[in-house]
Amino acid sequence: MSLHYSGGIPTTKVKEKLMDTQIVVVFCLCDDMLKALHHYEDKQCRMTDAEVMTTAIVAMLYFKGNFRLASQYMCEHGYIPNMLSRSRFNRVCTQRLSGEVSLE
């Protein structure tokens, strides 16, 4: 499917395809960055740090900072099938993204 459209306002399908592409790019960039930094992740985690970062970025880009809506969207559309509960996601975000987790 092409992202080109003939003038005017882009259709919903084009917007969804563009959003899909951007979400995948954001995830790949986050994942590659963490790998380049030799970031260690606990194998027991239900969500990777790249998934947490991606959800936070998607919340900022598309949902005006609303993590609940972003988490729901990411889970419903199959981007992150093991999405954490809202409370757990907030705790993980605070812990992982605040620098408490060291980059080894």
N, C-alpha and C positions, 0 to 999 in steps of 0.2 A: 504494500500500500504506500502510495506516495504522500508526502506531507504537503504537496503543492495544491493550491485551490485557486479558483478563478475569482480574484477580487473579493471585496466585502469582508464580512466577519467569518472567521474559520468555523467550520462545522464542529459539532460536538465530537464526532468520530476523529477528526483531525486533532482536536485538543487532547483527547484521550490518548491517541497514539504518541503525540509529542510528550505528554506527561509520562507515559510508560517508558519512553526512551530516556527521558531525563532521570527518572527514578533508577533505572538500570545503570546509567552512567554514574550517578552519585554513589550507588553501592560499590561499583567497581573501583572508583577513585578512593573511597574510604578503605576498602579491603586492601587495595594495592599499597596505600600509604602505610597502613598498619603492618603489612608484611615487610615493607622496606625498612620500617623502624624496628623490625624483629620483635614485634609486640607479642607478649605471651598471653594466652587466654586459658582460663580454667576449662577443662574438658567437660565439666558438669554443667556449664552454663546452657540455658535453653535458647538464648539469643546471643549471637556473636556481637562483638563490639562494633563491627562494621554495620550490622543490622540496627543496632541502637543508634549509631551516628546517622545512618540513612533515615531512620524514622524521625529523628530530631530535625534533620535538614528538610525533609519533606513537609513536616509540620510548619516550618518557617516559610517555605516556598509557596505552599498551596493552601494551607489551612490557618493562616494568620496566627501561627504559634500555638494552635490548639492541638496538643499531643493526643488527646483522646480521639478526636476525629481522624487524625493522621494514622494512629494505631489501628483504628477500626478499618479505615480504607486499606491499609497495607495488608491486614489480615484477610479481609473479604476478597481482595483481588489476588490473593495467593503469593504476594511478595514475601511475606513472613508468616508462614503457617503456624509457628509456635510463639505467637505474640504473647508477651507477658500481660498480666492484669495491669490495670491503670496504676494502682498503688505500687506494685512491684516495679513496673517500668520507670516510674518517677524516682524510686530509690536507686535503681540501677543507673539511671541517667545521672543523677546527682553524684553517685560514687564514681562511675567510670569516666564521665566527662569533666569532672572537677579536678582531675589530676591525682586523685587518691590512688589510682591504680598506676603502678610504675610501668614505664616502657623499658623493658630489659633487652 
